[in-house]
Amino acid sequence: MTIKHLIISILLVIAPVVCFSQSSYDIVIKGGHVIDPKNNIDAIMDVAINGDKVAMVARNINVQGAGRVIDATGLYVTPGLIDAHVHVFYGTQNGFVTGDGRKSIQPDAFSFRTGVTTMIDFGSAGFRTFPKFKEEIIDNSRTRVLALLNIVGEGLRGGPFQQTTLDMNARRAAAMALQHPDIIVGFKLAHYTGHEWGPTDSLVAAGRLANLPVAVDFGSARPPLPNCC
């Protein structure tokens, strides 16, 4: 990978282009290819930053008095990226591994260095374990962590827990989502290996109750389904 393919990520949404000039910025990023779909920007621009805010996006910003000037010629400058499928619920609780212990990562260790500022956890926690997930991980991460809530109350605890249809409670899942509308953005059914549609029906019911999208990971079946056609 050449340096021209690297990405400089701005940690906040880029502000609209303005026409006035100002100096004494903390940081000015000069000459990068700014891509900001929200504000319809796709051009060589400068970006000025004061504190933790993008103060200005324009061509040829005056750098007089700037605390730091970064030459981004040949680089892309973007708002923070969103990683739409991660597992970040890690740790132990009552002697068992929380979330998906084999795959979970620490958000801040794998986000900012790759230009990511928002991660969406894909079903690691269910309505029973989400409060612990929020307390231990979400509330203590600089990375913004959003979540798809597992329809299984225990989340991705593994083994027989993900096959227990009695723990797939649409009303309790929807109620938890409605308590945290700024964090929970949908629901997920994962790793169920039975042939019944009941778990999917519960997932869809939760989505309808909370007016949120759903995701299904069918994965496999036991016994294996016959080949079709």
N, C-alpha and C positions, 0 to 999 in steps of 0.2 A: 504493500500500500504506500503510495507516495504522499508527501505532505499536502498536496493539493486535494486529496480526498479526505483529509481530516476535518472534523467539525468543531468549531468553537460554539459552545452552547451558552446562551444568555439565560440566566436562572429565573428571569421573570418575563412575562409576555411583553413583547416589544411594543412600545407606544407608537401611535400614529405619526406619520411624517409631519413635521411642522416646518415653517418657513423662516422663523426668526433665528438669529445667531446668538450664541452665548459661549463664554469661555469659563475657565476655572472648574472644569469637570474633574471628578475623581479619576475616571478612566475614559479614554476615547479609543475605540477600536476602529482603525482606519482601513478603508479599501477592501473590506471583505464582501463576498456575495451574500447579501442578506436575503433569507427566505422566511417570510412570515405570512402564511396563508390568511390568518385572521384579519390582517390589515392590508392584504393584497399587495405585498411587497416581494419582488423578485428581481433584484438589481444590485449593482455595486453601490454600496452606501457606507456611511460612517455611523457608528453607534456610540452615544455618550451616556455615561453612567454616573449618577451621584448617589452615594450610599448604597442601598440595595434596590434602587429604582432605575429603570431606563429613562433617562431625561430627554433624549432627543435622538431621532433617526433622520439623517439628511445627508446630502452630498457635501463633501468638503467642509466638515465641521471645524471651526477654529480651535486649535489645540493649545493656544496660548494659555498658560496657567494650569494646564491639566496635570494632575498628579502622576498619571502614567499614560503613555501612548503605546498601543499594541498594533503592530503592522500585520494585518490579516490578508494581505494581498495573496490571491490564489486560494484562499480558504473560504469555507462556508460559515456563516454566522446565523444561528437559528435560535428561536425560543427553546426552552428546555424540552427534551423529548419525553414521550410517554412509553414505558414498557408495559404492554397490555397483558402480559401473562407471566407472572412470577409466583413464587411461594416464599413468603418471608416470615411465617409463623414458626419460630424455632424455640427450643427449650424443652423443659420437662414440667409435668404437673401430676402430682399424686403418683409418681413412679412410672408414668408412661410418657412417650415422646409426643409433644403437641404438634398439631399441623402435620405437614409432610416432612418428617425429620430427615429423610434421605435426600431431599432436594432443596430444602429451605436455606435461604441465605440471609445475611444481615443487610437490610436495605442500603444504609449509607456506605457500606463497603463496596457496593457494586453499582451505585447509581451515578453520582456526580462525575466520576472519572470517565464515564462513557457518554456524558452529555444528557443523562436521564435525570429528570427532577420529579417525575411522578411514576409510581409503580402501582399496578393493579394486581392484588393478590387473588389468585384464581381458585377460590374455594377451600383454602386451608382450614378455615374456621366455620363452624356451624352456629346455630343460635345458642347452644349451650356454652361453647368455648369462645365466642366472639368477645365477650367482656374482658377475658384474660388477654386475648390477642390485642385488643385496643389498649389496655392498660400497660402491657409489657413492651409491645412493639410499636404500634401506630403512634401513641402519645410520646414516645421517646425517640422518634426518628426525625431527622431534619428533612429527609425525603418525604414528599407527600405520598402516603400510602392509602389507596382506595381498595375496596374489596368486593368480590363476588362471594356471597354467603352460600356455603354448602347447604343443600336441602337436608343433609344428615345433621342432626343436632350436634354430634361429636366432631363433625368436620372430617378431615383426612387423617383420622386416628389410625386407620388401617385395619386389615384383617376383617373380622366379622362385623365390625361396626358399620362399615360402608354397605353391608348387605342387609342391615336391619331396617326393614320397611317401616316398622312401628316408630322409628326415630325420625322418619321423614315427615315432619309436621309443617304443613304449608302455613297454617295460621301463626304458629310461633315464629317461623322464619320471617314471615311478612311483618309481624309485630316488631321484631328486632330491627329489620330494615327501616321501618318507619320511625323508630327511635333514633336512628343515625343516618338521616338522609344525606348528610354531607360526606359520608364515608362509604356506605354500602350502596353499590351502583347496579346490583343485579344478583342473580342466583345461579348456582351450578349443581348439576348432578354428575358425579364422577365415579368410575370404577365399579358400578353395579353390574354384576355378571348374570343376573337372572334373566328370564325370558319375558317377564311380565312388564306391562306398561304402567303399572301403578306408580313407581317412582317418578317416571316422567310426568304423569298426571299431577302428582304432588308438586313437582317443580313448576309446572305451568300455572297451577293454582296460586302458588306463592307469588309468581310474577304478576298475575292479574290482580291479586289483592293489594300489592304494593305498587303496581303500575311500573314495573321494572323489567328489563330484558332478562332472558335466561340463556344458559349454555349447557349443552349435554355432551359428555365424553363417554361414549358407549364402550370403547376399548375392546372388551372381549365378552364371551359368554360361556357359561358352564351348565350343562355340557355344550360343546361348540355347536353353533347353528349349522345346518347343512348348507352347502353351496347352492346358491340360487341359479336356476335356469341352466 
